[in-house]
Each structure stands twice: as structure tokens, then as C-alpha cells.
């Protein structure tokens, strides 16, 4: 397949119009959002959706998210709109929040992996919204990476994975948030299935109590059904081993220095994912400053790119854990899954 590349700034009208026609005709389009790049197809066409799984090498029991351009577009996708959904849509749409509720018959099983629920979000990105409007249908889209690899936050990483696998790639520059949307189920007690830029605390400020699914920070067993993207399989994995050190900044640094020396003695090449506050613990060692641990959004924005870039020629990445409050929950979710839940302690 020959893949066309369009620049969202210089070829905006031609690119989105053509991409919209490609979506309607059953093709695949990679497009930017504020979270990560998405790999899109017509969300009402089961055959087109199946091509997403083929392009990614993604297991078919992993549900997708439908992307819409205006709030009213959710009406034909759900059985009805619950009151809490209306409150959350008013507060956070457009934005990095995906809501899961009971699906209508119009949604193909290929989108939902056979579940009776469907995930929907309205992105906060001009190009994404223009594409959805041009397509005239909800766009089913996971992240635009080969299954299991770190999600792409810049077009260079999209091209690495998707060139020749899709019809069109729209270059919208770097994604501002850098991790996928928060996924919240509204079936029964509101439950975070995947954390993101919209935090538990922010959600509770609108609708009251919200719980966090156990699988957010723990692996889902192989015989459990994934209710959301990013729950079941190893995700965000770079081309090397990753291990996470837990504890206070000083304690985590001690663990990392110990494991670094041990790995080097075994002939392995190592890198450390440090923060602004801990960089001085690693003098003389190879480290990368991911961001500021007091501002987890900086860590989120840098993580996926660093996992891709720093894994080249590296055998082991040693990363510090951070507290799981606020945006720290999303960071730890991605980091633990990237490591395959390999945690090192004293």
C-alpha cells in the first residue's frame, strides 16, 4: 500500500477532504489528536474497522474508541445518555476524556470486541475534528503504532510503524498531552478503566465518587475480558527491557544505582529515566531527564517518545516511580505496562 503524507498546516483543506473520503470508502487514515496519533477507520463499517487490527497487528478482543465531532453525535451510538455523561461532556468535551456506556445496535461488534458497551470521545484538536466532520461518520481509532509499542506522539514515530500500512498520514506536529485519553465507564459505579490527562480528582469534582479499576496498576489475567483499550496486553513496550523502582526519590535512586551497576557488570547497556529532582543521584551514569516529578504532566508528555528514542542500542531502562495521585496515576499506568509490571525494590 502506498501511503500519502499530508501536512495539517500547509495542506489542511486538501488533506482533510481527501482523508474524509478515504474514511468513508473504507480506508485507513492516521491523524493527530491532543493525546497521541490515532489510526482511524469508519466506525460504522465493521470491515473497515477490521483493517485497523490488521494494520496494527492488534488482537481483535481489544475494543476501540469512537471519535466524534460534536456532543450530539453520541446519541445514535449509545442506548441513551445518562445524566452523569451529560455533566462530564459539558465539563470535559472536547478533550482527553473517553466515556463508556451501553452501545446501540448501530455500532459494529468489531469496534467493541463483542462487548455490550462502546467507548466514545470528542477530541480537542482542530485537525481531528475537521477530519471527523469531513468523513461524516464516527471514526474508530486506537493509537497509530504497531501493537504493543509505545504510542506515537510525533509523525516520525507514526511513519516508522505505519508507512505502507495505511492510506494517508496527516502530520499535525507533536501531540501536546502525550498519552491516551482517560477512559471512564458509566455502567454501574463510575470507574476509571484507563487514566489519562483528566484525573480522578477532576472527575470527582463533577460527578462525585469515582473508583479506579484494579487493572489500572495491575495486569489483567489472560482469561479476563478487556473493557477498555490498554487494559489486557503489554502496552507501550520499547525495544529493550524496562524496570521500575518504587519508593522515595532517594530510595528509588539507590535501587536504580544498584541495578545499573549489576547490569553493567553483566555487559548490559543501561539508561536511567530520571527527574529534575533526582538527576544528581546519577552522576557518572547514563541518564535522561524525563521531566519534573512535581509536575507529572511533563513526565506524561515525554514518556512515549523517550521509550522509543532511548531504547535504541540499550538493553535496560531503569525508571523511577512517582506517587499515584493526580496525573501520576496515568504516568505509573503507562510505565508499569511498558515494563510488563517488572518492579524492583530493596
Secondary structure as a PSIPRED ss2 file (coil, helix, strand):
# PSIPRED VFORMAT (PSIPRED V4.0)

   1 X C   1.000  0.000  0.000
   2 X C   1.000  0.000  0.000
   3 X C   1.000  0.000  0.000
   4 X E   0.000  0.000  1.000
   5 X E   0.000  0.000  1.000
   6 X E   0.000  0.000  1.000
   7 X E   0.000  0.000  1.000
   8 X C   1.000  0.000  0.000
   9 X C   1.000  0.000  0.000
  10 X C   1.000  0.000  0.000
  11 X C   1.000  0.000  0.000
  12 X H   0.000  1.000  0.000
  13 X H   0.000  1.000  0.000
  14 X H   0.000  1.000  0.000
  15 X H   0.000  1.000  0.000
  16 X H   0.000  1.000  0.000
  17 X H   0.000  1.000  0.000
  18 X H   0.000  1.000  0.000
  19 X H   0.000  1.000  0.000
  20 X H   0.000  1.000  0.000
  21 X H   0.000  1.000  0.000
  22 X H   0.000  1.000  0.000
  23 X H   0.000  1.000  0.000
  24 X H   0.000  1.000  0.000
  25 X C   1.000  0.000  0.000
  26 X C   1.000  0.000  0.000
  27 X C   1.000  0.000  0.000
  28 X C   1.000  0.000  0.000
  29 X E   0.000  0.000  1.000
  30 X E   0.000  0.000  1.000
  31 X E   0.000  0.000  1.000
  32 X C   1.000  0.000  0.000
  33 X C   1.000  0.000  0.000
  34 X C   1.000  0.000  0.000
  35 X C   1.000  0.000  0.000
  36 X C   1.000  0.000  0.000
  37 X C   1.000  0.000  0.000
  38 X E   0.000  0.000  1.000
  39 X E   0.000  0.000  1.000
  40 X E   0.000  0.000  1.000
  41 X E   0.000  0.000  1.000
  42 X E   0.000  0.000  1.000
  43 X C   1.000  0.000  0.000
  44 X C   1.000  0.000  0.000
  45 X C   1.000  0.000  0.000
  46 X H   0.000  1.000  0.000
  47 X H   0.000  1.000  0.000
  48 X H   0.000  1.000  0.000
  49 X H   0.000  1.000  0.000
  50 X H   0.000  1.000  0.000
  51 X H   0.000  1.000  0.000
  52 X H   0.000  1.000  0.000
  53 X H   0.000  1.000  0.000
  54 X H   0.000  1.000  0.000
  55 X H   0.000  1.000  0.000
  56 X H   0.000  1.000  0.000
  57 X C   1.000  0.000  0.000
  58 X C   1.000  0.000  0.000
  59 X C   1.000  0.000  0.000
  60 X C   1.000  0.000  0.000
  61 X C   1.000  0.000  0.000
  62 X C   1.000  0.000  0.000
  63 X C   1.000  0.000  0.000
  64 X C   1.000  0.000  0.000
  65 X E   0.000  0.000  1.000
  66 X E   0.000  0.000  1.000
  67 X E   0.000  0.000  1.000
  68 X C   1.000  0.000  0.000
  69 X C   1.000  0.000  0.000
  70 X C   1.000  0.000  0.000
  71 X H   0.000  1.000  0.000
  72 X H   0.000  1.000  0.000
  73 X H   0.000  1.000  0.000
  74 X H   0.000  1.000  0.000
  75 X C   1.000  0.000  0.000
  76 X C   1.000  0.000  0.000
  77 X C   1.000  0.000  0.000
  78 X E   0.000  0.000  1.000
  79 X C   1.000  0.000  0.000
  80 X C   1.000  0.000  0.000
  81 X C   1.000  0.000  0.000
  82 X C   1.000  0.000  0.000
  83 X H   0.000  1.000  0.000
  84 X H   0.000  1.000  0.000
  85 X H   0.000  1.000  0.000
  86 X H   0.000  1.000  0.000
  87 X H   0.000  1.000  0.000
  88 X H   0.000  1.000  0.000
  89 X H   0.000  1.000  0.000
  90 X H   0.000  1.000  0.000
  91 X H   0.000  1.000  0.000
  92 X H   0.000  1.000  0.000
  93 X C   1.000  0.000  0.000
  94 X C   1.000  0.000  0.000
  95 X C   1.000  0.000  0.000
  96 X C   1.000  0.000  0.000
  97 X E   0.000  0.000  1.000
  98 X E   0.000  0.000  1.000
  99 X E   0.000  0.000  1.000
 100 X E   0.000  0.000  1.000
 101 X E   0.000  0.000  1.000
 102 X E   0.000  0.000  1.000
 103 X E   0.000  0.000  1.000
 104 X C   1.000  0.000  0.000
 105 X C   1.000  0.000  0.000
 106 X C   1.000  0.000  0.000
 107 X C   1.000  0.000  0.000
 108 X C   1.000  0.000  0.000
 109 X H   0.000  1.000  0.000
 110 X H   0.000  1.000  0.000
 111 X H   0.000  1.000  0.000
 112 X H   0.000  1.000  0.000
 113 X C   1.000  0.000  0.000
 114 X C   1.000  0.000  0.000
 115 X C   1.000  0.000  0.000
 116 X C   1.000  0.000  0.000
 117 X E   0.000  0.000  1.000
 118 X E   0.000  0.000  1.000
 119 X E   0.000  0.000  1.000
 120 X E   0.000  0.000  1.000
 121 X E   0.000  0.000  1.000
 122 X C   1.000  0.000  0.000
 123 X C   1.000  0.000  0.000
 124 X C   1.000  0.000  0.000
 125 X C   1.000  0.000  0.000
 126 X H   0.000  1.000  0.000
 127 X H   0.000  1.000  0.000
 128 X H   0.000  1.000  0.000
 129 X H   0.000  1.000  0.000
 130 X H   0.000  1.000  0.000
 131 X H   0.000  1.000  0.000
 132 X H   0.000  1.000  0.000
 133 X H   0.000  1.000  0.000
 134 X H   0.000  1.000  0.000
 135 X H   0.000  1.000  0.000
 136 X C   1.000  0.000  0.000
 137 X C   1.000  0.000  0.000
 138 X C   1.000  0.000  0.000
 139 X E   0.000  0.000  1.000
 140 X E   0.000  0.000  1.000
 141 X E   0.000  0.000  1.000
 142 X E   0.000  0.000  1.000
 143 X E   0.000  0.000  1.000
 144 X C   1.000  0.000  0.000
 145 X C   1.000  0.000  0.000
 146 X C   1.000  0.000  0.000
 147 X C   1.000  0.000  0.000
 148 X C   1.000  0.000  0.000
 149 X C   1.000  0.000  0.000
 150 X C   1.000  0.000  0.000
 151 X C   1.000  0.000  0.000
 152 X C   1.000  0.000  0.000
 153 X C   1.000  0.000  0.000
 154 X C   1.000  0.000  0.000
 155 X H   0.000  1.000  0.000
 156 X H   0.000  1.000  0.000
 157 X H   0.000  1.000  0.000
 158 X H   0.000  1.000  0.000
 159 X H   0.000  1.000  0.000
 160 X H   0.000  1.000  0.000
 161 X H   0.000  1.000  0.000
 162 X H   0.000  1.000  0.000
 163 X C   1.000  0.000  0.000
 164 X C   1.000  0.000  0.000
 165 X C   1.000  0.000  0.000
 166 X C   1.000  0.000  0.000
 167 X C   1.000  0.000  0.000
 168 X E   0.000  0.000  1.000
 169 X E   0.000  0.000  1.000
 170 X E   0.000  0.000  1.000
 171 X E   0.000  0.000  1.000
 172 X C   1.000  0.000  0.000
 173 X C   1.000  0.000  0.000
 174 X C   1.000  0.000  0.000
 175 X C   1.000  0.000  0.000
 176 X C   1.000  0.000  0.000
 177 X C   1.000  0.000  0.000
 178 X C   1.000  0.000  0.000
 179 X C   1.000  0.000  0.000
 180 X C   1.000  0.000  0.000
 181 X C   1.000  0.000  0.000
 182 X E   0.000  0.000  1.000
 183 X E   0.000  0.000  1.000
 184 X E   0.000  0.000  1.000
 185 X E   0.000  0.000  1.000
 186 X C   1.000  0.000  0.000
 187 X C   1.000  0.000  0.000
 188 X C   1.000  0.000  0.000
 189 X C   1.000  0.000  0.000
 190 X C   1.000  0.000  0.000
 191 X E   0.000  0.000  1.000
 192 X E   0.000  0.000  1.000
 193 X E   0.000  0.000  1.000
 194 X E   0.000  0.000  1.000
 195 X C   1.000  0.000  0.000
 196 X C   1.000  0.000  0.000
 197 X C   1.000  0.000  0.000
 198 X C   1.000  0.000  0.000
 199 X C   1.000  0.000  0.000
 200 X H   0.000  1.000  0.000
 201 X H   0.000  1.000  0.000
 202 X H   0.000  1.000  0.000
 203 X H   0.000  1.000  0.000
 204 X H   0.000  1.000  0.000
 205 X H   0.000  1.000  0.000
 206 X H   0.000  1.000  0.000
 207 X H   0.000  1.000  0.000
 208 X C   1.000  0.000  0.000
 209 X C   1.000  0.000  0.000
 210 X C   1.000  0.000  0.000
 211 X E   0.000  0.000  1.000
 212 X E   0.000  0.000  1.000
 213 X C   1.000  0.000  0.000
 214 X H   0.000  1.000  0.000
 215 X H   0.000  1.000  0.000
 216 X H   0.000  1.000  0.000
 217 X C   1.000  0.000  0.000
 218 X C   1.000  0.000  0.000
 219 X C   1.000  0.000  0.000
 220 X C   1.000  0.000  0.000
 221 X C   1.000  0.000  0.000
 222 X C   1.000  0.000  0.000
 223 X C   1.000  0.000  0.000
 224 X C   1.000  0.000  0.000
 225 X C   1.000  0.000  0.000
 226 X C   1.000  0.000  0.000
 227 X C   1.000  0.000  0.000
 228 X C   1.000  0.000  0.000
 229 X C   1.000  0.000  0.000
 230 X C   1.000  0.000  0.000
 231 X C   1.000  0.000  0.000
 232 X C   1.000  0.000  0.000
 233 X C   1.000  0.000  0.000
 234 X C   1.000  0.000  0.000
 235 X C   1.000  0.000  0.000
 236 X C   1.000  0.000  0.000
 237 X C   1.000  0.000  0.000
 238 X C   1.000  0.000  0.000
 239 X C   1.000  0.000  0.000
 240 X C   1.000  0.000  0.000
 241 X E   0.000  0.000  1.000
 242 X E   0.000  0.000  1.000
 243 X E   0.000  0.000  1.000
 244 X E   0.000  0.000  1.000
 245 X E   0.000  0.000  1.000
 246 X C   1.000  0.000  0.000
 247 X C   1.000  0.000  0.000
 248 X C   1.000  0.000  0.000
 249 X H   0.000  1.000  0.000
 250 X H   0.000  1.000  0.000
 251 X H   0.000  1.000  0.000
 252 X H   0.000  1.000  0.000
 253 X H   0.000  1.000  0.000
 254 X H   0.000  1.000  0.000
 255 X H   0.000  1.000  0.000
 256 X H   0.000  1.000  0.000
 257 X H   0.000  1.000  0.000
 258 X H   0.000  1.000  0.000
 259 X H   0.000  1.000  0.000
 260 X H   0.000  1.000  0.000
 261 X H   0.000  1.000  0.000
 262 X H   0.000  1.000  0.000
 263 X H   0.000  1.000  0.000
 264 X H   0.000  1.000  0.000
 265 X H   0.000  1.000  0.000
 266 X C   1.000  0.000  0.000
 267 X C   1.000  0.000  0.000
 268 X C   1.000  0.000  0.000
 269 X C   1.000  0.000  0.000
 270 X E   0.000  0.000  1.000
 271 X E   0.000  0.000  1.000
 272 X E   0.000  0.000  1.000
 273 X E   0.000  0.000  1.000
 274 X E   0.000  0.000  1.000
 275 X E   0.000  0.000  1.000
 276 X C   1.000  0.000  0.000
 277 X C   1.000  0.000  0.000
 278 X C   1.000  0.000  0.000
 279 X H   0.000  1.000  0.000
 280 X H   0.000  1.000  0.000
 281 X H   0.000  1.000  0.000
 282 X H   0.000  1.000  0.000
 283 X C   1.000  0.000  0.000
 284 X C   1.000  0.000  0.000
 285 X C   1.000  0.000  0.000
 286 X C   1.000  0.000  0.000
 287 X E   0.000  0.000  1.000
 288 X E   0.000  0.000  1.000
 289 X E   0.000  0.000  1.000
 290 X E   0.000  0.000  1.000
 291 X E   0.000  0.000  1.000
 292 X C   1.000  0.000  0.000
 293 X C   1.000  0.000  0.000
 294 X C   1.000  0.000  0.000
 295 X C   1.000  0.000  0.000
 296 X H   0.000  1.000  0.000
 297 X H   0.000  1.000  0.000
 298 X H   0.000  1.000  0.000
 299 X H   0.000  1.000  0.000
 300 X H   0.000  1.000  0.000
 301 X H   0.000  1.000  0.000
 302 X H   0.000  1.000  0.000
 303 X H   0.000  1.000  0.000
 304 X H   0.000  1.000  0.000
 305 X H   0.000  1.000  0.000
 306 X H   0.000  1.000  0.000
 307 X H   0.000  1.000  0.000
 308 X H   0.000  1.000  0.000
 309 X H   0.000  1.000  0.000
 310 X H   0.000  1.000  0.000
 311 X C   1.000  0.000  0.000
 312 X C   1.000  0.000  0.000
 313 X C   1.000  0.000  0.000
 314 X C   1.000  0.000  0.000
 315 X C   1.000  0.000  0.000
 316 X E   0.000  0.000  1.000
 317 X E   0.000  0.000  1.000
 318 X E   0.000  0.000  1.000
 319 X E   0.000  0.000  1.000
 320 X E   0.000  0.000  1.000
 321 X C   1.000  0.000  0.000
 322 X C   1.000  0.000  0.000
 323 X C   1.000  0.000  0.000
 324 X C   1.000  0.000  0.000
 325 X C   1.000  0.000  0.000
 326 X C   1.000  0.000  0.000
 327 X C   1.000  0.000  0.000
 328 X H   0.000  1.000  0.000
 329 X H   0.000  1.000  0.000
 330 X H   0.000  1.000  0.000
 331 X H   0.000  1.000  0.000
 332 X H   0.000  1.000  0.000
 333 X H   0.000  1.000  0.000
 334 X H   0.000  1.000  0.000
 335 X H   0.000  1.000  0.000
 336 X H   0.000  1.000  0.000
 337 X H   0.000  1.000  0.000
 338 X H   0.000  1.000  0.000
 339 X C   1.000  0.000  0.000
 340 X C   1.000  0.000  0.000
 341 X C   1.000  0.000  0.000
 342 X C   1.000  0.000  0.000
 343 X E   0.000  0.000  1.000
 344 X E   0.000  0.000  1.000
 345 X C   1.000  0.000  0.000
 346 X C   1.000  0.000  0.000
